[in-house]
């Protein structure tokens, strides 16, 4: 997602007249749209290049449509606190539960039931056709909303008595119904969304994020509003694209490119060309760190947030310079895991401190030299848990994958790897006798006294796919 420099929305969000973040002006997420509509009504807020034809929306346009959605949802029986469509949903006091369409049907069903959802919002008919048989039979489902496409494209029969509405239907329903102040009385500590842990094996946990959490996700008041917000893989693609252009150029062009890169790094602090890239979900590869000149600490804690480092074993608070587990406290910390008190207590103590699972230390004070500016900065060095965080931002627990693979007679030992990479990999110690026996059965008449590396890899890949099919939640 790229946000243009001229965005008045970001100017209001991150920069007040005194250079102080303006999030204190709002109690809830819908307040952002409400105040922005009043200040910047006819300015373009959103451009959707994927719609045919490409469409735009001003700051004041969402107001009436959100109001109609709210009225329609209330009329359809979507009460306060029930999970069901983003700003419109939040403005009613309801809670949205967002999940990627690539998740397995079984995982979507587990999340739907665990979150106590009462309605389903799908992007397109193709997605509905895929998951309808699994989800639409749920007794708690009151209605379905189709964002894009036409209901005539459904190839799966909709259960009798289950209404399906497209976006226009929702607007019409709200327009025909009563009109009122569209923003309910919502408290900043009310849950706004439940995000289920992404990409892990086993049952995901529902992270409850309040309106206050969402309003304190930034510390951008020091930057001009021109940002690239992404997971690490986007910056990797940008880096690879630049390197490809340079490597395929003539010698003269290569020299010019290198010169320009060095000049841009030398003058990167000049405000007129200053931009900020925000990356999260996993750490950047070291070569990308070096290219963008971002090696070092993650900086000071953002405002209203406290960070401390505690001992691995005792939990005692450690002095600056000592390595331990990083804990964080503040308005951006989640409320807890939905319907999972035991998991919540494992990471969130009674004092409100969240165990991040990160290993790091806080820079000590220095009275002289350049280091005097580093006091209080946080330096991260790794993860305390075995969780693998891909550069796409997806979290994968390797233990269950390793256990599934070890069921195969072809594998003696396996270690799943892939931290900060685009995809998972594995280091495997094969059972050569079993592999040769399998090869003899599958390659009739072939000499299998010795297998090439390619043939052995092909057999192991096929075996891994077979065993990982038993992990229906893994994708």
C-alpha positions as CSV (number, residue, x, y, z in Angstrom):
1,X,0.0,0.0,0.0
2,X,1.4,3.4,-1.0
3,X,0.1,6.6,0.5
4,X,0.5,9.8,-1.4
5,X,2.3,12.8,0.2
6,X,-0.8,15.1,-0.3
7,X,-3.1,12.9,1.8
8,X,-5.0,15.2,4.1
9,X,-6.2,12.1,6.0
10,X,-2.6,11.2,7.1
11,X,-1.9,14.9,7.7
12,X,-4.8,14.9,10.2
13,X,-3.9,11.5,11.6
14,X,-0.2,11.9,12.2
15,X,0.5,15.6,12.1
16,X,-1.3,18.2,14.1
17,X,-0.3,21.9,13.9
18,X,2.3,21.4,16.6
19,X,3.8,18.3,15.1
20,X,2.2,16.0,17.6
21,X,0.2,12.9,16.7
22,X,-3.5,13.6,16.6
23,X,-4.8,10.1,17.6
24,X,-5.8,11.6,21.0
25,X,-8.7,13.4,19.2
26,X,-10.5,10.1,18.6
27,X,-11.9,7.5,20.9
28,X,-12.7,4.9,18.2
29,X,-11.8,4.0,14.7
30,X,-15.1,5.3,13.1
31,X,-14.2,8.7,14.6
32,X,-11.4,9.0,12.1
33,X,-13.7,8.9,9.1
34,X,-16.2,11.2,10.8
35,X,-13.7,13.9,11.5
36,X,-11.9,13.5,8.1
37,X,-15.3,13.8,6.3
38,X,-15.9,17.1,8.0
39,X,-12.4,18.5,7.2
40,X,-11.7,17.1,3.7
41,X,-15.1,16.1,2.4
42,X,-14.5,16.4,-1.4
43,X,-10.9,15.3,-1.4
44,X,-10.1,11.9,-2.9
45,X,-9.5,9.4,-0.1
46,X,-9.3,6.1,-1.8
47,X,-8.4,4.9,-5.3
48,X,-9.4,1.3,-6.3
49,X,-7.4,0.4,-9.5
50,X,-8.7,-3.2,-9.3
51,X,-12.4,-2.2,-9.9
52,X,-13.6,-2.2,-13.5
53,X,-13.6,0.6,-14.3
54,X,-11.2,2.0,-11.6
55,X,-13.1,3.9,-8.9
56,X,-12.4,6.7,-6.4
57,X,-14.1,7.7,-3.2
58,X,-13.9,11.0,-1.4
59,X,-13.8,11.5,2.4
60,X,-17.4,12.3,2.7
61,X,-18.7,9.5,0.5
62,X,-18.2,6.7,3.0
63,X,-20.4,8.5,5.5
64,X,-23.8,7.9,4.0
65,X,-22.9,4.4,2.8
66,X,-21.6,3.5,6.2
67,X,-24.8,4.9,7.8
68,X,-26.9,2.8,5.4
69,X,-24.8,-0.3,6.1
70,X,-25.2,0.2,9.9
71,X,-29.0,0.6,9.6
72,X,-29.2,-2.4,7.4
73,X,-27.1,-4.5,9.7
74,X,-29.1,-3.5,12.7
75,X,-32.3,-4.4,10.8
76,X,-30.8,-7.8,9.9
77,X,-30.1,-8.6,13.5
78,X,-26.5,-7.7,14.0
79,X,-26.4,-6.6,17.6
80,X,-23.7,-4.8,19.5
81,X,-20.7,-6.9,20.1
82,X,-21.4,-9.6,17.4
83,X,-18.6,-10.3,14.9
84,X,-19.7,-9.6,11.4
85,X,-17.9,-5.3,7.5
86,X,-15.0,-2.9,8.7
87,X,-15.8,0.7,9.4
88,X,-19.6,0.1,9.1
89,X,-19.3,-2.9,11.4
90,X,-17.2,-1.0,13.9
91,X,-19.5,2.0,13.9
92,X,-22.4,-0.2,15.2
93,X,-20.2,-1.6,18.0
94,X,-20.0,-4.9,16.3
95,X,-16.7,-6.8,15.8
96,X,-15.2,-8.0,12.5
97,X,-13.2,-11.1,12.2
98,X,-11.0,-11.0,9.1
99,X,-9.4,-14.0,7.5
100,X,-7.5,-14.6,4.2
101,X,-9.3,-16.5,1.5
102,X,-6.4,-18.9,1.1
103,X,-7.1,-20.4,4.5
104,X,-8.5,-24.0,4.4
105,X,-12.2,-24.5,4.7
106,X,-11.7,-26.4,8.0
107,X,-9.7,-23.4,9.4
108,X,-12.4,-20.9,8.3
109,X,-15.1,-23.1,9.9
110,X,-13.1,-23.3,13.2
111,X,-12.6,-19.6,13.3
112,X,-16.2,-18.8,12.4
113,X,-17.5,-21.0,15.2
114,X,-14.9,-20.0,17.8
115,X,-15.5,-16.3,17.2
116,X,-19.3,-16.7,17.7
117,X,-19.9,-15.0,14.4
118,X,-23.4,-14.5,13.0
119,X,-22.8,-13.5,9.4
120,X,-20.4,-14.0,6.6
121,X,-18.8,-11.4,4.2
122,X,-17.2,-12.7,1.1
123,X,-15.2,-11.0,-1.7
124,X,-16.7,-12.7,-4.7
125,X,-19.0,-15.6,-5.9
126,X,-16.0,-17.9,-6.5
127,X,-15.0,-17.7,-2.9
128,X,-18.5,-18.3,-1.7
129,X,-18.8,-21.3,-4.0
130,X,-15.7,-22.8,-2.5
131,X,-16.7,-22.4,1.2
132,X,-20.5,-22.5,1.0
133,X,-20.9,-26.1,1.7
134,X,-18.7,-25.9,4.8
135,X,-19.9,-22.6,6.3
136,X,-23.4,-21.8,5.1
137,X,-25.0,-24.7,7.0
138,X,-24.1,-23.1,10.3
139,X,-27.2,-22.6,12.5
140,X,-25.8,-19.3,13.8
141,X,-25.4,-17.7,10.3
142,X,-28.1,-15.1,9.8
143,X,-27.1,-13.6,6.5
144,X,-24.3,-13.4,3.8
145,X,-22.9,-10.3,2.2
146,X,-21.3,-10.4,-1.2
147,X,-18.9,-7.5,-1.8
148,X,-18.2,-8.0,-5.5
149,X,-19.9,-9.9,-8.3
150,X,-23.5,-11.1,-8.8
151,X,-25.5,-13.7,-6.9
152,X,-26.4,-15.3,-10.2
153,X,-22.8,-16.6,-10.4
154,X,-23.3,-18.9,-7.4
155,X,-22.9,-22.5,-8.4
156,X,-23.5,-23.8,-4.9
157,X,-27.1,-23.9,-3.6
158,X,-27.7,-21.5,-0.8
159,X,-29.5,-23.1,2.1
160,X,-33.2,-22.2,2.3
161,X,-33.9,-19.3,4.6
162,X,-30.3,-17.9,4.4
163,X,-30.5,-14.4,2.8
164,X,-27.7,-13.2,0.6
165,X,-27.1,-9.5,0.0
166,X,-24.7,-7.7,-2.3
167,X,-23.3,-4.2,-1.5
168,X,-26.1,-2.4,-3.3
169,X,-28.7,-4.4,-1.3
170,X,-27.1,-3.3,1.9
171,X,-27.1,0.4,0.9
172,X,-30.8,0.2,-0.3
173,X,-31.9,-1.6,2.9
174,X,-30.3,1.1,5.0
175,X,-31.7,3.9,2.9
176,X,-35.2,2.6,3.2
177,X,-34.9,2.2,6.9
178,X,-34.7,4.7,9.8
179,X,-32.0,7.3,9.9
180,X,-30.2,8.3,13.0
181,X,-26.8,9.2,14.4
182,X,-24.8,6.4,12.7
183,X,-22.1,6.2,15.4
184,X,-23.2,4.2,18.4
185,X,-21.8,5.0,21.8
186,X,-18.6,2.9,21.7
187,X,-15.9,2.9,24.3
188,X,-12.2,3.0,23.4
189,X,-11.7,-0.2,25.3
190,X,-14.4,-2.1,23.4
191,X,-13.1,-4.8,21.0
192,X,-13.0,-3.6,17.4
193,X,-11.6,-6.7,15.6
194,X,-10.4,-10.2,16.3
195,X,-7.3,-11.3,14.4
196,X,-6.6,-15.0,14.4
197,X,-2.9,-16.0,14.4
198,X,-1.9,-16.5,10.8
199,X,-0.4,-19.5,9.2
200,X,0.2,-21.6,12.3
201,X,-0.5,-25.3,12.5
202,X,-3.2,-26.3,14.9
203,X,-6.1,-24.1,16.0
204,X,-5.3,-20.3,15.6
205,X,-5.8,-18.0,18.6
206,X,-8.1,-15.0,18.4
207,X,-6.2,-11.8,19.3
208,X,-8.7,-9.2,20.6
209,X,-7.8,-5.7,19.4
210,X,-9.7,-2.7,20.9
211,X,-10.3,0.7,19.3
212,X,-7.6,2.1,21.5
213,X,-5.2,-0.5,20.2
214,X,-5.8,0.4,16.6
215,X,-5.5,4.2,17.3
216,X,-2.1,3.7,18.8
217,X,-0.5,1.7,16.0
218,X,1.6,4.5,14.8
219,X,4.4,6.9,15.8
220,X,4.6,8.8,12.5
221,X,4.4,12.4,13.7
222,X,8.1,12.9,12.9
223,X,7.7,11.9,9.3
224,X,6.2,13.5,6.2
225,X,3.1,11.5,5.2
226,X,4.7,9.6,2.3
227,X,4.9,6.0,3.3
228,X,5.4,2.5,1.9
229,X,3.8,0.1,4.5
230,X,4.6,-3.5,3.8
231,X,5.8,-6.9,4.9
232,X,9.6,-7.6,4.2
233,X,8.9,-9.4,1.0
234,X,7.8,-6.2,-0.7
235,X,11.1,-4.5,0.0
236,X,12.9,-7.7,-1.2
237,X,11.1,-7.4,-4.5
238,X,12.0,-3.7,-4.7
239,X,15.6,-4.6,-4.0
240,X,15.7,-7.4,-6.5
241,X,14.1,-5.3,-9.2
242,X,16.8,-2.6,-8.7
243,X,19.6,-5.1,-8.8
244,X,18.2,-6.8,-11.9
245,X,18.0,-3.5,-13.8
246,X,21.6,-2.7,-12.8
247,X,23.0,-6.1,-13.6
248,X,21.5,-6.2,-17.1
249,X,22.7,-2.7,-18.0
250,X,25.9,-1.7,-19.8
251,X,29.0,-1.0,-17.8
252,X,28.5,2.8,-18.1
253,X,24.9,2.5,-16.9
254,X,26.1,0.3,-13.9
255,X,28.6,3.0,-12.9
256,X,26.0,5.7,-13.1
257,X,23.5,3.6,-11.1
258,X,26.0,2.9,-8.3
259,X,27.0,6.6,-8.2
260,X,23.3,7.7,-7.9
261,X,22.7,5.2,-5.1
262,X,25.7,6.5,-3.2
263,X,24.5,10.1,-3.7
264,X,21.0,9.2,-2.5
265,X,22.3,7.6,0.6
266,X,24.6,10.5,1.4
267,X,21.7,13.0,1.1
268,X,18.9,10.8,2.5
269,X,18.4,13.2,5.4
270,X,17.3,16.2,3.2
271,X,13.7,16.7,4.0
272,X,12.5,17.5,0.5
273,X,13.4,13.9,-0.6
274,X,12.8,12.2,2.7
275,X,10.5,9.2,2.7
276,X,9.7,6.4,5.2
277,X,9.3,2.7,4.6
278,X,7.6,0.7,7.4
279,X,8.2,-3.0,7.4
280,X,6.7,-5.5,9.9
281,X,5.7,-9.2,10.4
282,X,9.3,-10.4,10.1
283,X,12.8,-9.0,9.9
284,X,14.5,-7.8,6.8
285,X,17.2,-10.0,5.2
286,X,20.7,-8.6,6.0
287,X,21.4,-7.7,2.4
288,X,18.2,-5.6,2.2
289,X,19.1,-4.0,5.6
290,X,22.5,-3.0,4.1
291,X,21.1,-1.7,0.9
292,X,18.5,0.6,2.6
293,X,21.0,1.6,5.3
294,X,18.7,0.5,8.1
295,X,21.0,-1.6,10.2
296,X,20.9,-0.8,13.9
297,X,18.3,-0.6,16.7
298,X,14.5,-0.4,16.3
299,X,14.6,2.9,18.1
300,X,13.0,4.3,21.2
301,X,9.6,3.2,22.4
302,X,6.7,5.2,20.9
303,X,4.8,7.5,23.0
304,X,2.5,6.1,25.7
305,X,4.4,2.8,25.5
306,X,6.8,1.2,28.0
307,X,9.4,-1.4,27.2
308,X,11.5,-3.5,29.6
309,X,13.8,-6.5,29.3
310,X,13.4,-9.4,31.8
311,X,15.4,-12.5,32.7
312,X,14.7,-15.7,30.7
313,X,14.2,-17.8,33.7
314,X,13.3,-15.6,36.7
315,X,11.3,-12.9,34.9
316,X,13.3,-10.2,36.9
317,X,13.7,-6.8,35.2
318,X,17.2,-6.5,33.8
319,X,19.3,-3.3,33.6
320,X,20.1,-1.6,30.3
321,X,22.7,-3.5,28.2
322,X,21.5,-7.0,29.5
323,X,20.0,-9.4,27.1
324,X,16.6,-11.0,27.9
325,X,13.0,-11.3,26.9
326,X,11.4,-8.0,25.7
327,X,8.1,-7.0,27.3
328,X,5.9,-4.2,26.3
329,X,3.1,-2.2,28.0
330,X,0.8,0.5,26.6
331,X,-2.4,1.2,24.7
332,X,-1.4,-0.8,21.7
333,X,-1.2,-4.1,23.6
334,X,-4.0,-6.5,22.8
335,X,-6.9,-7.1,25.2
336,X,-6.2,-10.9,25.1
337,X,-7.0,-14.0,23.3
338,X,-10.7,-14.5,22.7
339,X,-12.2,-17.3,24.8
340,X,-8.7,-18.5,25.7
341,X,-7.8,-17.3,29.2
342,X,-5.0,-19.7,29.7
343,X,-3.2,-18.6,26.6
344,X,-3.7,-15.0,27.5
345,X,-2.1,-15.5,30.9
346,X,1.0,-17.0,29.3
347,X,1.8,-13.8,27.5
348,X,0.0,-11.0,29.3
349,X,0.5,-10.6,33.1
350,X,-1.8,-8.8,35.6
351,X,0.3,-5.6,35.3
352,X,-0.5,-5.3,31.6
353,X,3.0,-6.4,30.4
354,X,3.0,-8.4,27.1
355,X,5.7,-11.0,26.6
356,X,6.7,-10.4,22.9
357,X,8.8,-13.5,22.6
358,X,11.6,-11.3,21.3
359,X,15.2,-11.5,22.6
360,X,16.8,-8.1,22.9
361,X,18.3,-5.4,25.1
362,X,18.0,-1.7,25.9
363,X,21.0,0.5,25.1
364,X,22.6,2.0,28.3
365,X,23.4,5.7,28.8
366,X,26.6,7.2,27.6
367,X,27.7,10.8,28.4
368,X,30.1,11.3,25.4
369,X,30.4,10.3,21.8
370,X,27.7,9.4,19.3
371,X,26.5,6.6,21.6
372,X,25.0,9.3,23.9
373,X,22.1,9.6,21.5
374,X,21.3,5.8,21.7
375,X,20.3,5.7,25.3
376,X,17.0,3.9,25.8
377,X,16.9,2.4,22.2
378,X,15.8,-1.1,21.8
379,X,17.9,-3.7,20.0
380,X,16.3,-7.0,18.9
381,X,18.5,-10.1,18.3
382,X,16.1,-12.9,17.7
383,X,13.1,-15.0,18.9
384,X,12.7,-16.9,22.1
385,X,10.2,-19.3,20.6
386,X,10.5,-21.7,17.7
387,X,8.0,-19.8,15.6
388,X,9.2,-19.2,12.1
389,X,8.2,-15.7,10.7
390,X,8.3,-15.6,6.9
391,X,9.1,-12.4,5.0
392,X,5.4,-12.4,4.0
393,X,4.5,-11.8,7.6
394,X,3.1,-15.3,8.0
395,X,3.9,-17.2,11.3
396,X,4.5,-21.0,11.1
397,X,5.1,-23.3,14.0
398,X,7.6,-25.9,12.7
399,X,7.1,-28.6,15.4
400,X,3.9,-30.1,14.0
401,X,5.3,-30.0,10.4
402,X,8.4,-31.8,11.6
403,X,6.3,-34.4,13.5
404,X,4.2,-35.0,10.5
405,X,7.2,-35.5,8.2
406,X,8.8,-37.9,10.7
407,X,5.9,-40.3,10.2
408,X,7.4,-41.1,6.8
409,X,9.8,-44.1,6.6
410,X,11.9,-42.1,4.1
411,X,12.9,-39.5,6.6
412,X,15.3,-40.1,9.6
413,X,15.5,-36.5,10.8
414,X,14.1,-33.1,9.6
415,X,14.4,-29.5,10.7
416,X,12.0,-27.0,9.1
417,X,13.7,-23.6,8.3
418,X,12.7,-20.4,6.7
419,X,13.0,-17.5,9.2
420,X,12.7,-14.2,7.2
421,X,12.5,-16.1,3.9
422,X,9.7,-16.1,1.4
423,X,8.9,-19.8,1.8
424,X,9.6,-22.7,4.1
425,X,12.5,-25.1,3.5
426,X,13.8,-28.2,5.4
427,X,17.1,-29.8,6.2
428,X,16.5,-33.6,5.9
429,X,18.5,-36.7,6.8
430,X,17.0,-39.3,4.5
431,X,16.6,-43.0,5.1
432,X,18.6,-44.1,2.1
433,X,17.6,-47.8,2.3
434,X,13.8,-46.9,2.3
435,X,14.3,-44.4,-0.5
436,X,16.1,-47.0,-2.7
437,X,13.3,-49.5,-2.0
438,X,10.7,-46.9,-2.9
439,X,12.6,-46.0,-6.0
440,X,12.7,-49.6,-7.2
441,X,9.0,-49.9,-6.9
442,X,8.2,-46.6,-8.7
443,X,11.0,-46.7,-11.3
444,X,10.7,-50.2,-12.8
445,X,13.8,-51.4,-14.5
446,X,15.9,-48.5,-13.4
447,X,19.3,-48.9,-11.7
448,X,18.5,-47.7,-8.2
449,X,21.8,-48.7,-6.5
450,X,22.5,-45.0,-6.4
451,X,20.1,-42.1,-6.9
452,X,20.9,-38.7,-8.2
453,X,20.3,-35.7,-5.9
454,X,17.4,-34.6,-8.2
455,X,15.7,-38.0,-8.0
456,X,16.1,-38.2,-4.2
457,X,14.8,-34.6,-3.8
458,X,11.8,-35.4,-6.0
459,X,10.9,-38.5,-3.9
460,X,11.2,-36.5,-0.7
461,X,9.1,-33.6,-2.0
462,X,6.4,-36.1,-3.0
463,X,6.5,-37.7,0.5
464,X,6.3,-34.4,2.3
465,X,3.3,-33.3,0.3
466,X,1.6,-36.6,1.2
467,X,2.1,-36.2,4.9
468,X,1.4,-32.5,5.0
469,X,-2.0,-33.2,3.5
470,X,-2.9,-34.6,6.9
471,X,-2.4,-31.1,8.3
472,X,-5.6,-29.6,6.8
473,X,-4.9,-26.2,8.4
474,X,-1.4,-25.9,6.9
475,X,-1.1,-24.1,3.6
